[in-house]
Amino acid sequence: MPKTPVQNIDLAKLALQQKRFSECEQICTSILETDPREPNALFMLGLSASQLGDLAGTASAFAAALRVTPDRLDLLTAYGAFLRETGKPQESIALLEHAVRLRPEIASSWQSLAFSQLKSGSLADARKSTQVLLTLAPEQESSWELAAAALQRDENTDAAIEIIEQGLAQLPNSPLLQYSLAQLKRENCEFRVAAVCYRRAEELGYRGADLYRNEAESLLEDGEPKKAVSAARRGLKRFPTDAQLHRTAARLHFESESQGDPVANLLDAAEKESTSSALWETAIDLLEHLRRFEDVSVTLQKAFSSQCPKTPKLLSLRAINLARQGFKDAMIRDFETLLVQYPTELSPKLDFAIQLMSAGDPERAERILSSLLSIDPTNQLALAHWGSALRVLGDDREHWLTDYSKMIFSLEVPVPKEFSDTETYFAQLQTWLERLHHARSHPIDQSVVGGTQTNGHLFRFKDKIVKGLEQQIKVAVADVIRGFPQEEGHPFWRRHKRVAMADQLLFSGAWSVRLRSQGFHSNHVHPMGWISSALYVALPEEIRKPKDESGYIQFGAPDAEFGLSLSARRTIRPEVGKLVLFPSYMWHGTIPFSSSQHRLSVAFDIVPKN
């Protein structure tokens, strides 16, 4: 006897509940062949398609269900969440606003609406929604977290902290809220308090490797590098296979000049958890930065003899190692196979082009880089290497891409009005910056050699001296950008059309570097920037009154490890208060100097805000 429509709907519901999504989809499709407007079948078809990753099917089913039942609450919520997660937050908001009008007492609808408002950048509306949510569901941790997030996104960290503290007053044993408080305290530069809050979250039962990473970073920022290493190591006892935590532990070990091998624990973990490609990749990457190339070869052999997935990253690292050992043909074969296996992966294309340059084939490297840039036109690393290829080939496009006379800007940063002169201001800024340099050695994976680099985003500090600097820099940079030429097809010049005022600039990173005698920056570029910089805060006498170019910043010479032997195109002498701006893809570095005094600078990357 054939089943009735009601029985079929019940079967679909059961399949959905038991996560048999393909079966549910088949049942719903069968129902809709007889009754194409059956609302439950349309709704469950959308839910099943969503679980199966069928975005087009989900959208079609939900839209059809909405036409039949426009006031169905669970449909409005599910469809709204789907639209939000697929990049249509404004459409999501319209549905969820309808949902809260229909049933304003349902907390989950307000929560979903607030998420969509946050994602769309409607921060004022998100704050209003979270206030309603707090009155409806104050017993839920997520209500307080979402309310704090709306304030945090609006750069009101103090108010976000206050909200979380109110939540903890109602839910004192909440590990999630305690962790959120720690995160906000760290963002607010209350590093010691943050570290205590992380420990309290751990005691309350918070589980996650991110807790130990952030606790360790807070301790470093509080001037306790050894305790930072201990926190990261403590986390590894709970999360011995977390590659990011291993990276943090190794970095802090190296920067604090702790005894022993900084990657020993990571190498042991990779061998014990031999199926984890992330552990092998992290270990090999750090060994590369430490220039321990024999260990790289050994570790690659172990990784490839293990059962771990042979990811594009691992395959690329093996090919690079072959090139280093002089096996050019084997390197080329490996990369050609890799590009066939993973045609949409961009990173192997870049790695292959770099190795082809080193191997003396700039023509092919240029073709690969051009192809990559047609897909990802703002890839700063690809632009840098493309410029090198053009230079080796004698291609005039090099001068179009990287004009060292027009694209490097040297200017004086006006001091904040409350300071009488440049010397006084930068002397005070030097004193303030020095206390942030807690590491004892240069970062394991950055360009600094023979010096230290501050941790975290420099401009998160609220001290008057640095906030004044941030604002003066924004004004100075915006003024420079307004003078950029109109050149739509240029990877550097064209992006300025999105910047008209200082508040449309976003610092994607900001930090301070302190170099000691014989210290330098290896030649490098900034992958996450558009405009990069060097602002000189304090300089040794030997650089203030130079006899040669020691301590100068230089432009145009690729990192020596690429073996291209290309000399610098331009050098600039640092001066206290001088800000040098340049494209993030422009090769730059520092010439070593000799002095008993430090060379102190601030650097930042800027991108258009929207």
Phi, psi and omega in degrees: 000127180295148181284148177283162177305321180296320179296320178296320177298317179297321178296320178296318178299317180296316178298320179295315180298324182271009176063030173265074193291322179296319179295317177301317180299318180295317181296314181297319178299319179296317178299316185289340175295328178272319183226087186294351179249018180292112191295320181293321179295318179297316181296312181291330175298318177296317179297317180294315180299322179297316180293332180272000178079016180269089185295317181295318179295321178298310182299317181296315183292315180296318180297319179294320179296323181293325178294327181278317184230078185290346183248021180277119190293313182295328176292314180301318181291313182293316180293321178298316178296320179298314180296321179298314184285347178253022170084024178232062185296327181293318176295323177300315181300318181301317180292317185287329173296323176295320180298316182286336174290322180292314183224080185292352181269358183271110185296321184297329178290319177295322179297313179296320178298316180297320177301314181294321178295321176298315183295328180276352183086011178276074192290321180297318178294322179297320179297319179296318181295321181289332175294319175296317181302319181294329178284332182273325186219061180291345181278353181263128178304320185297333179296314181291320179298317182292320178297319178293321181298321179298321179286320180297316179297335179270015177061034176244071185295322180300316179293324178297319177298317181299319179297314181295321178296323175296320177297320179291333176296327178272328183233069189295340182256022181277111177295327182294315179291326177295320177294319178299321178297318178300316180299316181291321178296321177294316178300328181275008178067023172265072193293319181293317178297319180301315181300319178296318180295323176298316179297320179295319177299321178297315179298326181282351176111011178296133181237121178168136180296334180298330178301314184287325176298313183288323176298316180298316179296321179297319180294321175299314181292341176271002178088024182236070185297324180292319177294328178297317178299317181299320180297317179295318179295323178298320178295325181292338175293328178272326185232068187291350182250010181277111186295321180295320179293322175299318180297315179299314181299317180294318180297314181293323175303313182292313184292333180271359182056039175290155182285152177097180183276121182296337182252010183300312180297323180294317179296319177297316181297319180298321180289323180288319180254063194292348179272001181269103178294329181298320179293315179298314181300315181295316180298314182293320179299315180292322176298323176299314180297327179279356179061035177263074193287331175296319177294327176301313181298315181297316183292323176298318178300317179295318180298317184281345174269353178274179180264014182288152177300138180272085185288162175305323180296313179296317179298322178293316179299321178294319179295320178298320180294324176299317179298318181299327180275001176094007181267074186297313184296320179295320177300314182297316179299317181297315181292321179298319177296317181299318181291331176288318181292324184232070187295338182265354180283127182273326185301315177298326177299315179296314180300318180297315180300318180298316180292325177296322176299311181297329182274002175088026178236068183293334180297311180292322178302317181297321180295317180295317181294321177298319178296317180298317183290338175291337178267319185230078190291346179253017178291106188293324178293317179296320178297319180298312182288329175297317177301320178296318179297316178299321180295316179297324181280352183071028183274126183297343177298340176303317183287332174290317182290317187225090180266106187286347177269329185256341187258358175251125184242125179244122184212162176268132175277119178295135182285151177305147190299338182282355178254141188282327183206166183298315184299316180295314183298310184289334173295317178291322177296321177301312180301317181294317182291323184303327184285352177268350183272083185268338181290158180254349180219167181290158179299146184291334189231029178238181185277347184288133174228128180075049180180194180226160180227138181291158183259140176079179184281120186298322187276010173282341180292144184262002180302140186304322186292323182276328176294323175296319178298315180303314182293319180296321178296315180301316180296316181295318181292316179300323179295320177295316184298324180298340178268003180295145177287159176274108179215090191302323186272004185267133184294340178260306187296324190293335186286349182288346180296342180268004182233117177243332183224165183300326183284358175264009177259140179236129174279112177279350175185150176205138185202173176237145178237134177239112180261137173260181183306134183071007176281158180193168167261125169294153182296133188202177173227174184244103186297335187260011184247182168234306173245129177246177195201165166214123177242124187266124185256317179213137184227143174297157179302325182295336177268327177297321180236076192284148170259342177210201184263019178300132180084356179289157169269138181236152185231142169103349181262119177295164177304138183301334183297343180275352172066031184265343179053043177262129183279166179295145177271333183202146174233152178226135179279127177293148172219143179300127181091355180274134175249126177249125180245147182196163178298141181297337179273003180277126177300133178207155179194184183240136175281131181302154180221164177240125180188157173274354181255159180273155171252112187247131181218163171244140177228153178204159172244142180236142173226159173298144188291324183241000000 
